[in-house]
Amino acid sequence: MYEKLTAIVGTDRVKCDESMKNHTTFRIGGPADFYIESRSTKELQDILAICRTHEAAHAILGNGSNLLVSDKGFRGVVIKMQEEESILLLDDEKNTGEPECLVFRIPAGMKLAKAAMQVAEHGCTGFEYAAGIPGTLGGAVVMNAGAYDGTIEDSIVGALVLNEEGDVVYLNKEELELGYRTSIIQRRPYIVLSADFEFKKGNKDVILNRILELNRLRSEKQPLEYPSAGSTFKRPADNYAGKLIMESGLRGYRVNDAAVSEKHCGFVVNLGSATAKDVLTILDDIVRIVKEKAGVTLEPEIKFLGEM
């Protein structure tokens, strides 16, 4: 497999037994058999074809946020999507007819913060909430990510994806089946390549100031000083996970170097050398204790990779 993979991208972009703690925001995870950087759709198709031939498991990686990798690592190929630098302003063919709107194509490997700033620089509003989400566009579409009353489904038009046969297909908004932290891509073996969004024009200064304000609020309320996977649990109906965890007496609850954040109980953080086992233990404890005290079953928002 190594020879075939390096024939596609070169030896400098294929690593063997690569520690995944170097590629996740949690800074946790054992080695992946192969870690490979893909810089085009053709490369991605060829890599996936090799995985199918060798019956090797594969995982797609963006910024490595919202992810806990096993201490044992991942037996297969981790494919890192290229970190793109710019969004593309499309013509009017995908405009839904709303006045004073522009349509943009955002590549899957682009960080949300960069994309949000570029949308703002075009004087368009509706993506300010994404400026502080520590992920890439591809993962955000998969999860229907959101914050501060904004979500991907509010403005998405459709997405280009690779299907299970390795063909590029376009899924419109309805076909994406977006819901709270879910999409069709979580239930089908699709890979997001890019997505199109429609945003209304607005006052550029107001938009940029709103981004600054939201980032200030995040800095004040979230434990950005520690590695984490972002919000640990999904929001339960008519409540907040962080509130339930705090009211259950779990602020600062710790298993070795994994801990419930003192700053925001909705986050489990890595205080230095936490392992995936530590995090799994603390997640199980939180779910059990919150269920006992509040009668609510919390569901993890973070995703898991490898044998736990």
WODA-V119321 format. One record per backbone hydrogen bond with DSSP energy under -1.0 kcal/mol. CO is the residue of the C=O (numbers start at 1). NH is the residue of the N-H. Records with the same first field share a line. If there is no record, write none. Layout:
CO = NH, NH
This chain:
1 = 5
2 = 6
3 = 7
5 = 9
6 = 10
10 = 13
11 = 14
13 = 37
15 = 35
18 = 32
19 = 22
20 = 23
29 = 21
30 = 20
31 = 74
32 = 18
33 = 17
34 = 78
35 = 15
36 = 80
40 = 44
41 = 45
42 = 46
43 = 47
44 = 48
45 = 49
46 = 50
47 = 51
48 = 52
49 = 53
50 = 54
51 = 56
57 = 77
59 = 79
61 = 81
64 = 25
66 = 303
68 = 305
70 = 30, 73
74 = 33, 76
76 = 34
77 = 59
78 = 36
79 = 61
80 = 38
82 = 84
88 = 105
92 = 95
100 = 201
102 = 199
103 = 90
104 = 197
105 = 88
106 = 195
107 = 110
108 = 138
110 = 137
111 = 115
112 = 116
113 = 117
114 = 118
115 = 119
116 = 120
117 = 121
118 = 122
119 = 124
120 = 123
123 = 202
127 = 130
128 = 131
130 = 133
133 = 135
135 = 112
136 = 140
137 = 141
138 = 142
139 = 143
140 = 145
145 = 152
147 = 150
150 = 147
151 = 154
152 = 155, 156
155 = 198
157 = 173
158 = 196
159 = 171
160 = 193, 194
161 = 169
162 = 191
163 = 166
167 = 163
169 = 161
171 = 159
172 = 176
174 = 177
176 = 184
179 = 182
182 = 179
183 = 186
184 = 187, 188
188 = 190
191 = 162
193 = 108
194 = 160
195 = 106
196 = 157, 158
197 = 104
199 = 102
200 = 125
203 = 207
204 = 208
205 = 209
206 = 210
207 = 211
208 = 212
209 = 213
210 = 214
211 = 215
212 = 216
213 = 217
214 = 218
215 = 219
216 = 220
217 = 221
218 = 222
222 = 224
223 = 226
227 = 270
232 = 301, 302
236 = 239
240 = 244
241 = 245
242 = 246
243 = 247
244 = 248
245 = 250
246 = 249
250 = 253
253 = 260
255 = 258
257 = 271
258 = 255
259 = 269
264 = 267
266 = 232
267 = 261
269 = 259
275 = 279
276 = 280
277 = 281
278 = 282
279 = 283
280 = 284
281 = 285
282 = 286
283 = 287
284 = 288
285 = 289
286 = 290
287 = 291
288 = 292
289 = 293
290 = 294
291 = 295
299 = 234
303 = 68
305 = 70
